[in-house]
Amino acid sequence: MKFLSFADTKIDAFLHMQLIDLAKTLSRDPKLEVEFSYHSYLNKSGHFIHVSQFWMTYPGPVQLQGLKSEVYLRSFGNFYFSDLRVLQEVLQSFKQEKHHQFLKHLLLFAEDYRLEKECIARRPGMAVSFSERKKVLLTYFQRQLRQHLQQRKWLDAFFCSIFLLANHRLVQLNSPLSGFYDKIRAPLLQLNKAHSTKEIAEIMQVIQKILREWDIKDMITSYLSFYESTTATFKDLTRENEVKAPHTMETEEETDGQDTEHEEMPSWHEETSSPTDSFLQFDLDQGTSTDLLGEGGRRAEEGDQAFGAVQAGAKQSKGNDFSAEMDAGLDEKGSAPGKEVFPYGEMNRCAVEKKVETRFPTPLELKKYLEIKSAVQPSISLLKQSFLKTIEHKKNVPNQDLHFGRLSKKLTRLLTDKNPRLFYKKMESPQELDAVFTLLVDCSASMFDKMDETHQAIVLFHETLKAVRIPHSIVGFWEDAADAKKDSQPNYFQEVISFNHSLKNQYGPEILQLEPQEDNRDGYSIRKKAEDLLRRKEKQKFLLVFSDGEPAAFDYENLGILDTHEAVTQTRKLGIEILGMYISNGKVTEEAQNLMKNIYGSHQVVVPSAAELVSYLVPVLRKLLFKLS
């Protein structure tokens, strides 16, 4: 559990998920993700959009429109209407120039300016976000212009003035800017009329020649970025550019003349003519000079586009049997690799489940348990009576106005109604409720001063559900920080009350064995316990989580909130109702409320202190029991 926050740059999980969904919808790339970075740019080969944290300092509505405008530019504009190869080639040629930073910024600004008009023309609904974006950036660059002029950073100031002039703001250009602007005014106007990345690149070459004549320091401030990468060709995917085993070598004549830049990746729909035409070679050979194939195909990873393409169109081959290798790429359900490669979330791909056996209670634990049970007994009795009364009320409330059943005492309808309904039926409630509960208890180190009060709430939960005969389980969870490594993070689960023992009177003191331990990986734990609930036959399934703060574990802090939110969302889609209860340290802060809202949405309760946990749990249980009855 995290005690201190030195950099309060937390990202709203709901906002993050909204941007991810928006990016995937616009780009039609299901793998596309959104990350927050210093600048905004598209990493198409890596399936990432980076949006700028520049917008995080602005109020909520402005922040949302600004971030959406960047998603529009990258997932729709750059994704479909930019020639990324041309941009990369031009930027590469600028690196030899004395003013390469200014040329880079001017090129990227001109491209974004063109893409903005393209986006609005094709999707007019984007105009609202771009309008808000323009207002903010105009104010920002006016302030930056004044600052650069005072510091005599002429090219920095000139770039700011270009942005302002392009958006119809009058700017007074002082010497030496005025003379230079007169020289490149014509090509700048042509940039405004460019219709493609290629046209912009050609105009930039003209500006590049003019700029060589100007003896001035290059631009220093960084406003825009571009992801430069080597485009993967067909040879890269089949590893033909690496040293191959003798039995997979091809002659130069076989590979010459292939259009590798635009060639589509084939799939196994027919028998292939040679081994290297198939992506199976990519899986079996690692590029080393050996004729050994190893023990089988390499395990698929989430980013393997080649393997995914093969799997999407796989059919039985006539001459070669690839069924074994194909089966290696399928999960137990026979689905293609993708998100299923990490069933508990990508952030938890190295998490390992460890179970802690519950020992037999000591006499001291038995005595303490009876004391706690006696203290919470009034609340248990209240909840039980309330539940039974509700059951009895619903049982006795008749279903009235029927054509058959028991005769009602209100016979006046024979005279007042044309088609009287004089009968009713009693509703018989089932003896056993078709519901099941699981309580997840955070056993991180920060619970050391709250565990005694938490024990009381757990006892209340257990004894209440036992009294109304609802099966349930109680599980403590934590991660071992000492043994956690990059490739293995042991996560421990101690089931002190199991489903099979929950309704038996002799079980209960085991609850006191839950003690503060190490870290907590909430997203992984929620997914694991949701799996257990899905195996139950009951119709209604509930998962409660007791926690006292933000998830914190090995390599988990930065995206722990988002991963836990995704786990909660996935659990609800499976038909399990999940509720989070946050135990604060004596005062409910806005930060704590926002944290729980980001993770659990409206299904959460923030408890001011551990001492009040029992009093807050009573209405929660009453509401849940009323829902069941």
N, C-alpha and C positions, 0 to 999 in steps of 0.2 A: 504494500500500500504506500502511496506517495504522501509524505508529510508536508513537504515544502514545494512550492512552485516558483522557480526563479525567473522563468520567462512565460508570462501569461499570454501565450499565443495559441490557445486552444481553438480548434476548428469545430464549429457546430456540425455534429454528425448528420443531422437532418439536411442541412445545407449541402454538405459534402455528397450525400447520397442523391440529392436532387440534381447536382451538377453532373454526377456520373451518369444518371439516367438520361439527362438531357444530351450529354455528349454521345452516348451510345445510340440514342434515337436519331440524332442528326447525322452521324457518321455511318450508321448501320453496321458498326463494328462491335460485336458483343464483347470483345476483349478490351475495349478501350477504357482506360481508367483516368482519373483526374487527380493531380497532385498540386500542392501549393508550393510555389518556388518564388525566388526573387523577381524573376521576369516570366512573361508568358510566351510559350512557344509550343510547337507540336513535335513530338517524337513519334512519327508514324510507324517506323519499323519496330519500336518498342511498345507500341499500343498505349502511349501515354500522352495526355494533354497537361501541360503545366500552366496554371493560372497564377497571377501575381498576388502576393500578399500585400501589395500596395493598397488594395481595396479593403483590407481587414480593419483599417483605422477609421473607416467611415461609418455613419449610422446604418442600421439594418437595411432599410429600403434601398439606399444608395449602394451599399455593399452588394446586395443581391443583384441589382441591375448591372453593376460593373463587372461582377464575376460572370454573369450570364453573357454579357457582350464578348468577353474573352473566350468563352466556350463556343459562342457562335463563330467567332473569327477562326478558331483553330479546328473545331470538329466539322464545320461546314465550309468555311472559306478556304483555309489552307488545305483541308482534306480533299476537296473536289476541284477547286479552281486555281490552285497554285501549282506551278511546275517546280517542285522541290529540287529536282536535279539542276535546273538552270540557276536557281538561287544559290545552291551550293557552289556551282562552278564560278559564278560571278564573285561570291564572297572569297573564294580561294584566290582568285586573281587580284583582289584588293589587298591581300596580305603583304604584297611587295610594295605597296604604295605608302608614301609618307603620311598621308591622311586617311589611313584605312578605317579607323574608327568612325570618322564622319561619313565616309562613303557607305560603310555597313549600315549605319543608322538611317541614312537617307534612303537606301534601297529598301530596308525593311519597313520604314514608314510609308513609302510610296506603295508597297505591296499591300500593307494593311489598309491604307486609304482606298485602294482599288477594291479590295475584298469587302470592305464595309458597304460600298455602293452595290456590289454584286449581291451581298446577302440581303440587303433591304429590297432590291429589285425582285429577287426570287421569293423572298419570304417577308412581306411587309410587316408582319407582327414583330420582327426583330427591331424595328425602328425605335420603339420605346426605350429599349436598353441602350442602343447606340446614342440616342439623344441625351440620356442621363450621363453616359460615359463622356460625351463631348463636353458637357457642362463642367464636369469635374476636371478633366484634363486641360481645358482652356484656362481655368483658374490656376491650376498647378504649373503649367508652362509659363504663364505670365509671371508668376513668382520666381520661377527658375531663371527666366530671362533677365530680370532685374539683378538677381544674385550673380549671374555669370558676367554681366556687364560691369558690375562693381569689382569683380575679381579679375577682369580683363581676360576672361576665357572666351576668345572671340568665336571660335568654331562651335563651342557649346551653346553660346548665345545665338549663333546663326541657326543652329538646328531648332532651337525653341521658337525662333521667329518664323521659320518655315512652317512649323506646325500651326502657329497662330494665323499666318497668312493663308494657309490652305483651308482654314476654317473661317475665313472672312473676318478676321480681326486685324485692324490697322496697327502697324508696328513701325515705330520710328527707328530706322537703322542708322546707327552712328558709324563714323569712320573707325576701322577700315571696312566695315561690313557693307556699307552702301556701294562702294566701288565694286566689290566682288559680286554683290547681288545683281548689278547691272549686267555682268558678264554671263551669269548662268540663269538669268530670268527666262530666256526662251526655252531652254531644256526643262526648266522646272514647270513651265506651263504645259509642256508636252507630257510630263509625268502625270499631270492631272487628267489628261485625256487618254492615257494608255488603257488598253483593253485586255492585256495579257501580261504574264510574267516575262515573256520573251521581249515584248516591247519595252517594258521598264528596264530590262537588262541592257538593251541597245542604247537607250537614252542615258543610262548611268555611265556607259563607256565614254560618251561625249563629255559629261560632267567630270569624269575621271581625268581626261586630258586637260580640261580647263584648270582643274584644281592643282595640277602639277606646277603651274606657273606662279602659284601663290605661296609665298614664303611665310608661313604662319604655323604655330604649334597645332598639333592634332587635337581632336576632341578628347576630353578626359572622362566626363560623366557618362555612365552607362544607363540607357533607358530601354533598349530593346535587345533581344537575344534570338538566336537561331540555332536549332539543333543540327549540327553537321555530323553526318554519318556516312559510312560507305554502304551504298545500296547493295543488298544481297542479290547476286545474280543466280542464274540456274546452276552454274558451275560451283558457286559457293554452297548452295544447298545440297548438291550431290558430292561435295568435297573433292571435285576433280582438280582443284588447285593445290591439293596436298599430295604428299608422297603416298602412293597406293601399293597394295600388295600386288605381286606379279600376276596373279590370276584375275585381277580386275583392271589391269592397264589397258588403255585404248591407244590406238595409233593416232597421230596428229591428223591424218586424213579423215578419221571418223568424226572428229570434233570441229574441224574447220568448217566455216560457213554457217554455223548455227547462230541464230539471232537470239543471243542469251539475254539481251536487255528486256525484251517484251515477250519472251516465251512463257507460256502458261505451264503451271505444274501439272503433269499428267497424273491420272489415277489408274489403278489396276482394274480396268474394265475388260482388258483382253490380255492374252499372253504377250509378254514383252520380248523384244528381239534380242536384247543383251542385258546382262546384269546391271550395268551402270545406268540404264534408262529407268531403273526402278528405284524408288525411295527405300526399298528393302536394303539396298547396299549401304545406304546412309545409317541404317540401324545396326548392321552387322559389323561393318568395318569402321574402325576408329581413325583411319588415316595413317596407320603405321605400316612399315614394310614387313609384313608377316602374312603367312597364309593361314593363320589360325583364326577361326571365327568366334572363338570363345564359347561360352555356355548358352548363348541365345541372344535375342535382340536386346538392345539397350532400352531401359525403362523410359517410357515417355515422360516428358515434362510439359508444363503448361504452355511454354512458349514455342513448342515444336510445331511450326506451321506445316513443315513437310510431312510429318507423321500424321497430323490432322487431315491433310489433304488426301493422303493415301487412304485413311480409314473411312473418309466420307464417301468415297466411291468404290470401295473394295468389292470385288466379285471373285468367284472361284477361278483360278487360272487353269488353263488347259494342260500346260506342260510342266508347271512347277507348283508344288503344294506349299503355299505360304500360310496355311491355316494356323500353324503353331505360333508363328510370329505375330499373326493378326490377333490371336487370342491373348497374347501377352500384353497387347495394348488395350484390352477391354477390362473393365472392372467386373465385379461379381454379377452385376445386373446386366452385363452385356452392353453397356453404354460406352460411347466414345470418350477418350480422355479429354479433360477440360477442367472445369471447376471440381469435378468429382475426384481429381487427383488429390485434392486436399479437402476431404469431407468435413473437417472441423475448422475450415478457414485457412487461408494462406498464411496468416500470422501465426497459426498453430501447427504448421506442417511438421515441426520437430518436437511437438509436445508428446510426452509419453505418459500413459495412464498407469498409476500405481495405486493399489488398494491397501488400506490399513485395516487389519483385523481388529474387531472390538473385543476387548478382554472382559472377563467376568467382573461385575462391580464389586468394589470393596465395601465393608460395613460402613465406613465413613461416607462413601458416596450414597449408599442406601439411606442413611440417616438424613443427609443433606437433601436428597431428592424428596423425601417425605415432607421436610420442612418447606421446600419450595412449592410442592403440590398443595400443601395446606394453605399457603399464602395466596395462591392464585385460585383456590377452590371456589370462592364466591363468583369470580368471573366465569369459571367453567360452568357452574350451575346456571348462571344467568344466560349464557349462550345456549346451553342445552335446552332450558325451558323455553327460550325464545324460539328455538328451532322446532321443538315439538309442538308448540302452540301454532306455529305457522303450518306445520304438516297437518295438524288436526283441523285447522281452519279450512285449508284447501280440500281436505277430505270431506268435510261437512257442507262446504259450499256447493249447492246443487247446480247442475247444468239445466237451466230452466228453458221454458218456452219450446218444448218438444211435442211431437205428435204422438209419442208413446213413452211409456215409462211409468213412474209413480204419479198418482193423481195429486195435483196441487190443491191447496186450500182456497186459492183465489178463483172461485167459480163465476165471478161476475163477468168474466170475459165471454161467457156464453151469450150474454145479452149485449155487450158493447162491441165485440169484435165479429167481423164477418167470418173469419177463419181462425177461431180461437185455438191457441196452443196451451193445453191445460196440464201437461205432464212435465216431469223433471227426472234427472238421474243424479245419484250421488257419485262423486269422483273418488275412486279408491286409489290411494297412494301405494306404491310398492313398499314392501317391508325393508328392502335393501336399496340404498341409493346407488345409482350407476355413475359413480364419480371416484376419482383418485387424486391424491395430492403428493407433491414432493417439495420439501423445504431445503433449499441450499443455503448453507451458513458459511460466510466468509471467515476463514480462520487465519487471516494474515496477521502480521506482527502488530499492526496498529489497533487491533482489537483487544490488546492486553488490558486496557482499563474499562472495557465494556463487556467482557465475556460473562461476568457474574449476572448482570442484568439480562444479557442475551439468553442465558440459561433459563431464566424465568419465563421469557417469552416463548422459548422452544417447548418448555414443559406445558405451558398453556395451550400451545398449538397441538401438541401430541395428545394431551388428556381430553381436549375438546373433541377432536376428531374421533378418538377412541370411544368417547361417550355416545356419539351419534353414529358409530359403526361405519366410519368411512376409512378405507385403507389408505395408508400414507407411508412415506419414507422420509428420513431426516439424514442429510449428508453434509459433512464438513469438507471444505476443499481448500487447498493451498498448493503453492509451487515451492520446491526446495531451491532457494537461491544459491546455496553453497555448491550444489551439484549441477546447476543449470549451465549448459554450454551452448555454443552456437548450433550444434547439430543434435542436441538432446536436452530437453527441458522436462524433468520428471514432475508430474502433477499428481498429488495424492488426494484420494477420496476416502473418507472414513464414514461408512454408513452405520450410524449408531442405532437407527431404527429402520428395519427393512419392511417391505410390504407384507411379507409373510408373518412378521412378529408384531405388527403395529396394533393389532386388536387384542393382543394377549396381555393379561394383567401383570405378568411377571417382568415385562420389558418396560423400560423407561429410565432407570438410573444410569444407563449407558450414555445418556445425553451429556452427563457431566464430564465425559472423557474428551469432549471438544475443547481444545485449548488453542491459544494464539501460537502460530507457527512462523511462516515466512511470507512469501509474496502471494498474489492472487491473479490468476488468468481467467477472468470471468467469462469471456466469450467461449473458450474451450469447455469450461465446466458446464455452462448452460447447454451447449450442444450435446455433451455426453449424457446429461441427465434427461434431456428431451428424448434421446434415443431410448432410455429405459422406460419412460412414460409411454412411448409409442408401442412398446411391446405389451402393454396392459390392454385388457379387453374392454375396460370401462369406456363409456361414451364421452363423459366430461373429464377433462384432464387439466390440472392446475399446477403451476410451478411458481413458488414464492422464493425470493432471494433476499437474504439479510446481508447487507454490506455497509461499510462505513466510509466509502470514498471511491476515488478513481481507481480503475484497474491498473496494476503495476506489476510487471514481471520482466524476465530477461528479454531484452529486445522487443518490448511490448508497450512501453509507456507512450510513445508518440502516436500510435494508432490503436491503442487499447480501447478507447471510447468507441471508435468507429467499428472495430471488430465485435465488441459486445453488442452494439446497436444492431449490427447485421445478424448476430446470433439470435437476438430477441425477435427481430423481424421474421427470420426463417422459422423460428419456433412457433410463432403465431400463425404462420401460413400452414403449418402442420396440424393446426386445430388445437393447440395447447395454449391455454390462457396463462400469461406470465405477468407477475406483479413484482416490482422491486420496492424494498423498504430500506431507506438510507438512514443510518444512525449517525447523527451529527455530534459535535463536541460541546453541547450546551447552548448553541445558538444556530438558528436556521439562516444561512447566508444565501444571497442571490446566486453565488457561484455553485453552491450545493444543489439548489433548485434547478438551475440550468443544466448541471451535470446529469441529474436523474431524468430530466425532461429529454435531453439528447439521447439517452440510452433507452428509456422505457416509454417515452411519450407521456400520455395522460395516465397510464396505469402505473403509478408510483406514489409513494408516500415518503415524505421527509420527516423524520422524527427528531425533535430538538436535542434530546439526550437519551442515553441508554436507559436511564431511570424511568423514562416515559414510554419505553417501547411496549410494555404490556398494555398500557391504557390506549395506545394507538392501534395495537394489534386486535383488540376486542372488537371495535367497529368494522375492521377489515374482515375478520372472520364472520361476523354477523351478516355482513353484506354478501359474502360468498355463500354462506349457508342458506340465506334467504333465496339466493339465485338458484341453488340446487333444489330447494323445496318447492 
